[in-house]
Amino acid sequence: MKIKKIFIFMFLYTYLFSVCLNANINTKILVKIDDELITNYDIKSKIISTLILSKKEINQKNIDVLKKASLDHLIQIRLKKIELKKYNIKRDEIKINSYLNSVSSNNVVSLKKLFEKNDLDFQVFIDEIDTEFRWRNLIYQRYSNKIEIDPEDINQEIKNEIQNQSDLVEYNLSEIEILSNSDSFNEQNISQILDEIKNYGFESAVIKFSISSTSTNKGALGWISYNSLSKDFLKILNKMKIGEISKPIKKQNRIIILKLNDKKITNYSNKNINSLKKKLIDQKKNELFNLYSDSYLSKLRNTQFIEYYK
């Protein structure tokens, strides 16, 4: 009996060792940044999690579409993680849970089960969310004096507008925003985004491709007054019909695609000026944040040795 137990134990040990060995053989390191690794498993996991969140079918065609963008995203996440190690920025569980509730329609348990069903580590997804939030905190800490907006400037902007216009045109917009200087960017990416919009809708493309902070809210920018938009944007929006989607717009090192959800004209006498002021301040802060975040990340790319494996 004792010999039989030993035999069973050895058989199970050999089997488990074989399974682990095969798993290691199938896992291939593709990128190394400092002590951070990106494997083919990481990329596949990122692709599948993106498809799950966008509620799209997990098939080879959709996987191939997301390969380059997913690799670039993971490189950015690794660079951020490496830089964040230098600072004592704490994890914010409240923000993380709020985001999880947002993307899961307040059903985090079901989302976790869906990840596990597809052999995905849900904790990796949570850690990535944490990295993004802590990165935002780092940017605000480093550039807070530059990101802060003087309310008086906003007041003057509103005052000037009231003097020149009796009515305020507002646009309800959604956006897709991508970097145009990333390693994976090319015309094919734009084509893939436009195909995604055509076949699955604007919100699906937001979840798959947009790097903007609005991607957590389906790309929604909300109501934006015309005086807070650039002349180039206004020229495009004034030609668009409600529900229409713009052509890709180049802005600095980004490509932006807008969707015009609605449009209205509000008389200033009925306008909540304080609400408008807050919107303008938040919008300008977000623009400055993206500018400094991109600049910081670009410096990390140039100074950090990124090793690619074939």
Protein Blocks (a to p, Z undefined) as FASTA:
>chain_A
ZZmmmmmmmmmmmmmmmmmmmmmmmpccfbdghjaccdfklmmmmmmmmmmmnopacdfk
lmmmmmmmmmmmmmmmmmmmmmmmmpccdddfklmmmmmmmmnoopaklmmmmmmmnopa
fklmmmmmmmmmmmmmmmmmmmmmmmpccfklmmmmmmmmmmmpcbdcddddddddddfk
bfkbcfklmmmmmmmmmmnojklmmmmmmmbfklmngopnbjadfklpcfklmmmmmmpc
ehiacddddehjaccddddfbdcdddfklpcfklmmmmmmmmmmmmmmmmmmmmmmmmmm
mmpccdddZZ
